[in-house]
Amino acid sequence: MLTPTDIAEYGERHVEKWLIENGYRCYHTTQRHGTKDIEARSSDNNMLVHINASLEPKPAPPLTHSDHDSVCSRAMMLGFDPWVAQVQVDRSGDLYHDIVWTKLK
């Protein structure tokens, strides 16, 4: 059985893989214990991506108000676009559905 830490790590790996395949360079940042964001940079766009991961069949949890404010604030400070990536993994850690991307305001 996957632990919550395992689920989060698999989610991060899937998001990072997608970003790299789409031409981004990725840098991990840790704002709080247990929370990782990815700074994704390309020649056209810079993104700060917050990842919410879950074990199927449960959908990824919605972004909390606190996390929303934190991601948007940090992205603004960096001059990046704030995004959240919602990821579902199966019991083996494989991607269960496509990543759901949402640009934050």
N, C-alpha and C positions, 0 to 999 in steps of 0.2 A: 504494500500500500504506500502510495506517495504521501510524503509529509507536506504541509503547507510550504515549507522552504523548497522542497523538490519541485512543487508545482510552479512556484515563482521563478526558480532557476530555469526550468524548461521553457516557461513563457518568455523569459528574457532571451534565451538562445534562439527561439523561433523569430522573435522580433529583430534581433541583431542579424540573423541570417537573411531575412527579407530585406532589411536596409542595405546590407552589403551587396546583395544581388541586384539592388536598384541604384548602385553607384554611390552609396554613402560610406564615409569613414566613421566608425563608432568609438565613443569614449564613454565609459561608465562613470557615473557620479553617485555618491551616497549622501543623501540629505539627512536622513534619520535612520536609526537602526532598523533594518529589515525593509527599507525602501530604496530601490535603485531606479535611477532614471538614465536614459541613454542620450548623450549629445551626439546627434547625427549630422555630419557635415558633407555637403557636396558642392560642386562648382555653382550650382543654381540655387540651393536652398540649405538653410540650417534649421534643424528641428531639435527641440527638447522633448523626448518621448517618455511619458510615464506609462508603466506597464501594469495592467490588472490581469491576473491570470486565475483560472479556475479549472477544476477537474470536471470533465463532462459527466453527467448531462447538465450540471449547474452552469448557468451563464456567468461570465465574468462579472464581478461586482461593479456597481456604478462608482464613479469617482466621487469621493467625499468632498464636501465644500472646502474643507481644510486642504486636501490634496490639490484641488482645483486652484485655489488661491496660491499655494506654494509653487506649483508648476508654472502658472502664468507669471507670477512675480519673478521667478528665477529666469524664465525664458526672456522676459522683458529686459532684465538686467544684462543678459548675454546678447541680446539682439536676435534671438531665435524665435521661431514659431512654436507655440506650445501645442502638443498633441498628446492624446491618450490612445494606447493600443490595448484592446481587449482580446485576450487569448484564452481559448479552451484547449486543454490537452486531455488525452486519454490516459488510461492506467499505465501505459508504457512511456508516457511523456511525449508521445507523438502529437502533432497538431491535429485537432479534432475537426475544426471548421476553419475557414479563412479568418485571418486577423481582421478585427473591426477597428478601423482608424477613425478618430474623431478629432478635428481641429478645434482647439479651445479658443474662447474669446475672453 
